[in-house]
Amino acid sequence: MQDRKETDVADAEFDDLGCSTRAIHQPAHLSRNHDVPASKKSSGADNDHQSATDMLEKTLARLEGAQAGLVLSSGLAAFNMLAVSLLSKGEEMIVHRPVCTETAALMENTLSRAGIIMIPVDLSLPANIHRSVTPKTRLIYFETPTNPLGDILDIAAIAKCGRSWGVKIAVDSTFASPALQRPIEHGADIVLQSLTKYINGHGDTLGGALLGENAIVQKLRETSLRSPQAAISPQASFLILRGLRTLALRMDRHSSAAHAIALTLEAHPAVAWVRYPYLQSHPNYSIARRQMSGGSGMLAFGLRAGRDGACAMIARLRLISSGVNLAEVGSLICHSARLTSARHLSLARSGLCDPLGDDVIRCSVGLEDAEDLIEDILQALDFG
Ligand code: PLP
């Protein structure tokens, strides 16, 4: 009992620390647990896995302000686990339309075959929930910021509408990471993170996480124990824990460079439009400022020269590489034609996804010097 009190005090003090400190250190009682003498440490692979994965789950839960966490093999595996754990055949999940990531493909190809029904709803108007909820609705799921266009949805407003019907809210916060946005503080029940992206941050491993209250995570964990293919590898947990230590530092730098690039693009005569949450021209700018503490490193834009212009510009870039991944140390750029072939083909009939304009360019701004990235973009825009 005495011990428990000490632990609670340690936890409370720990929760007052900043994001970087909490990503690097453990609260006193966790450190004590891990600080076992070398002779007593097990060298078995299972225990190594347990300690890295366990530590990752606890650290992520603390960063999100959640009671508990479950780490899985990828973001997609996390979404699948969420759906199959919390919904049964014939039950409904409201999803924000359009959904444009691989999660949409999973929804269409796998979950609908399992009898789980996706109800696409435009959640940019949260009141739409009132018209879409039925007695079979179990979950409302959405990304914010969305991939690839960076729409910002109002977590607090959606959570309020969902709660009035007793429906749980799950937010994919991958584009922000807990360094910039903590959906639980805004009323969400569950946070999904693709650890493959900013949390690992180095583009060298896959992982996914679900964070929420103890009872929900326990339910998710029970289902995951019956799905061994969804387990994360010990090496992946180790790498992600290492990447996580610099998350706040990286997100700060990703955000400041992306903001500077967004402003440069917006002022350029060859650019038709730019979408970045921290630009005043962003339609959801005020929600972004309220809900996020930085704009993150993802931006989308289109050129006046449309699709041909996008191809010409990307071909001229010297520093920024072409690639569909995101949230890596190096900057990556991707034309919607590639996103489309990867994702939308299988979704054409689903009603979940709108076709992307063929001019859409998505840029994942890395950790290079912002001036060098801006110079690269300016020379690449000079193709006329
Ligand atoms: N969530 C978002 C917002 C994504 O962009 C992606 C992948 O692009 C995923 C989830 C899926 O994550 P993973 O690649 O780890 O399966």
Residues whose N, C-alpha, C, O or C-beta is under 5 A from the ligand:
A	BS01	PLP	S74 G75 L76 T101 E143 N147 D172 T174 F175 S194 L195 T196 G207
